[in-house]
């Protein structure tokens, strides 16, 4: 079993390029788990036999195609399971591939000196607790009794740590179809402090997503908001919508609620990304019946606006607050 963990070296405000890059991976395998904003896991079990190439050759092909088709380089980690692939990625230099062999002795040697923070699921608090007791490497965690790990963390976490440190990788690649999601980015020309401009960017992004979804005759079940700050850090929030929708007003309301829940106060925002996920054909979606005449009127106006945009361009009809 060979798994790739790929991180595309995207510019800070280019998350919308991820679906196209995942399409490059789909040329080799359909089993892909997107890791927004810039990564993915790919299961190449069948690809090695089908293409008659080893994992390093396939990784090189992926890098070349990403560069040729999208102008984006990537760094790749490869291993016999998702855990090892993620850990190999940490060891890989930019623009290279780091492969962890499947030989049990090589796997044990690789794990021995890895920091405990490299284990998937080990956050800052857990790593700090383990390090306080001298368990600062995976090798030391592997040598520790299971009862000690469970006492320091929890019964479940201690058991998982013990298994991972022993080289037992129970993870799997779960296809999540994010390659078929839609994203709208709104970078700011400078670090922006004004909440009104933040909301204006959200409105613009939601309008774009709604228009694109309706043009494709699709609806989304989940909306994800990513806010990028001046120090290059990000905050991501997702919200499952009450019902699948492609209506801009519903997407805008959900985006506003996520933004307000962040409680940003004078935050220096560099860019905002809004992503529609869980896409389904509109004709297969179910809706709650409504007898609200205002809601029905809004939807009819939206249909007319879409026809006008299709004829005269995307800026022919837009909310008044977005008119420059």
N, C-alpha and C positions, 0 to 999 in steps of 0.2 A: 504494500500500500504506500503510495507516494503522494504527499500533499505539498502544494506550493502555498506559501504566504507571500503575497505580492503587495508592495507599497509603491504606488506611483508618485513620482516626485513632482506633484502639482504645485503651481503658484498658489499663494494663500487664498486667492479669491476665484479659484477655478473648479469648485466642487461639481459644477454642472457638467464637467467633462468626464466624470466617473462612469456614467452609463455607457458612453461610447468606448471607453477603455475596457470595460468589462466585456463588451462585445468582442474584443480581441481574444480574451480568454475563452469565450464561447466557441471560437474556431477550433479549440482543442478538447474541450470537455463541457458537458451541460451541467455538471455538478459544481456550482460556484456559489459561494456565500460572500456577499458583499459586506465590507467593513468600512462604511462611510466614516470620514469624508474622502479617503484616498487609498483604501486597501481592499484586499479580497483574499479568500481562501479558495483553492481549486484542487479538486481530487483528480489526479492523473492516472488512476489505476489502469483504465483501458487505453489511455492515449499512448502510453509507452509501447504497448503491443501493436496498436493500430498504425502508428506512424513509424514504428521500428526505430525509435530513437530513445536514448536514455534521458533521465530527468534534466541533466545539465544542458543537453542539446535542445530540449523543448523550452527550457527557461531562456536560452539564448534566442530562440525564435520569437518568443513572446516579447523580449526586450527590443529586438530589431523591429518587429511589427508596430509596437507601441511608439517607437521613435519615428518610423517611416510614415505611419498613418496619422499619428496625433502629435508628433513632435514632443513627446513626453518620455523621459527615461524612467526606469524603475529599479528598485532593489528587491531581491528575491531570496527567501529562505526556503529550503526544502528538507523534508524529513519523512519518516514513516508514519507520522500522525500529525494532527493539527498542533498539538503542544510542541513537538519538536520543530515543526515548521516555523511557528511563532518565535521560538527561542533562537533558531538559526537566523531569522531575520535580524535579530538584535546584533548578531555577530557580523553580518554582511556590510561591507563598505558600499557607499553610494555607487550605483551603476554596476553592481556585481551580484553574483549568486553564491550563497553559502549553503552547502549540502551536508546534512548529517547522515552518515551511512547507516544502514539497517543492522549491521553487525552488533550483537549485544555488547561486546567488549568496547566497541567504539562509542556506543550510546552511553554506557556507564562512564567512560572517560570524559565524554562531552558534558554530562550532567554534573560531574564531581565538583568542578570549580565554578559553576554558574552561581551568580548571586541568587538568594532566595526570592528576590523581587522579580526575577525572570520567569517564575512559575506563573502560568495563567491563573487569574483569580486572586492573586496575592496583591492586595492593595497596600497603601502606605501604612495604615494602622496595623495590619497583620504583620507586615515586614518589620515594623518597629518593635512589635512585641517579641517576635522570634529573635531579632538581633539582640535585644536586651538580655536574652538567655544564651547568647553565643551561637545561635543557629542562623548564621549569616550566609551560609552557602547551601546549595542543594545537597551536596555530599553529607554535610552535618545533619541536615534534616532527615536524610535517608538512614543515618545511623541512630537517630533518636528513637526511643520506644514510642509506639503508637499512643499509649496512654498519656505520655508527656505532651505530645502534639495536641491531643484532644483536650487536655487540661488547659493548655495555653490558648487555644482557640475555641473550638466547639467540637462536638462529636462528629458532625458531618465534615466540617472543614479539616479537622485533624486527620480523618480517614482519607480525604482527597489529597491532602498534602503528602501523606505517607505513600500513597500509590504513585503520585506523580514523581516524587523523589526517587522511587524505585524504578522509574522508567515505564510505568504502566500508563498508557495514554488511551483513555476511554472516549476522547472527543471524536466528533465526526463533522464532516462538512454538511451543513444544512442549507440547501438552496433556498434563497429568499427572494428571488426575482427582482431585486433592486435595479438590475440592469434595464428593467422595463419601467423604472420610475421616471418622473419628470422633475427637473430642478430649475429654479429661477434665482439668479444671483443679482444682488444690488450692492456693488462696492461703492464706497464714498470717495470723493476726490481727496479728502483729508479726514483725519480722525474726527468723527462727528459726535458732539455732545448733546445736540438738540433732540429731545424725545419726539418732537413733532416731525422732524425729518426721518427719524427711525420709523415712525408709523406710516409716513408717506411711502417709504421704501417697501414696507410690508404690504401696503395697499397695492402698489404697482406690481409686486411679485405675485400676489394672490390673483390679481386681474389677469396677468399673463398665464399663470397655471390654469385658471378656469377656462380661458379662451382656448388654450392648447388641448385641454382635456375634451372640451366639447367638439373641437375640430376632429379629434381622433375617435369620437364617440365612446369615450371611456369615463369612468368615475374612479375616485380614489377613496380608500378606507382610512388612511392615516396621513397626517400632515406632520412634517418634521421641520423645526426651526433651528438653524445654526447661526449664532452670533459670534463674529470674530472681533477681537479687541486689538488695541494698539500694540500690546505686548506679544501678539501672535497666539495668545491662548484663545480657546473657544468654549462656548456653552451650547449644548444641544438639548432640545426638548422635543418630545413627540406626543401627539394627541390622537387617539382613535376617535374618529368622527361619529356622531350619533347615528348617521346613516351614510352609505356611500354617496358621494356628490361630486359634481363638476361645476357647481354654481359659485361664482366668484364671491358673492355676499357671504355664503357659508364658510368658504375658505378664509376670507378676510376676518370674519368674527373669530374663528379658531386661532388664526395667527395673532390677532390682537390679545386674546386671552393668554396665549403662551408667553407673549412678550411682557404683558403686565405681571404675570406670575414670577418672572425673573427678578423683579424689583430693582431694575437698574437705576442707579442714582448718579447722574453725571458721569456715566461710563463713556469712555472714549472708544466708540465703535468704528471699526475699519470696514466692515461689510456685513451683509445679511444674506443668508441663503434659505430659501423656502423650498421644501421638497415634498412632492406628492407621491405616496407609496401605496402599495397594495392595489394596483390598478386592475380593474375588471371591465368587461364590456358593459356599456351603459344599458343595453337591452336586457341584461341578465340581473341588473340590480333591483332590489326591492325598496320601496319607499313607504313612509308613513303617510297615510291619507290626510289631507288638510283642507279645511274649508275657509281658510284665511284669504280674502280677496286681495289683500296687499301682497301676500306672498305670490299668488298667481300672477298679479300684475308685474311684479319684479321679474319673474321668469319670462314672461312674454316680451318685456322690454329687452331682456338679455338676448333673446333669440333674434330680435330685430337688429340689435347692436352687432351681433355676430355676422349677420348678412351684410351690414354696411361695411364692417371691417374687411370682410372677404372681398368686397368690390373696390373699396377705396384705400385700403391699407390699415395696419394695426392701430394707427393713431387717429383714425377718423372719428372714433367715439371713445371717450375715456372719462373717468370721474373728474369733476371740476377741480378738485384739489390737486390733480396731477398735471394740469395744464400749466406749462412754464410761462 
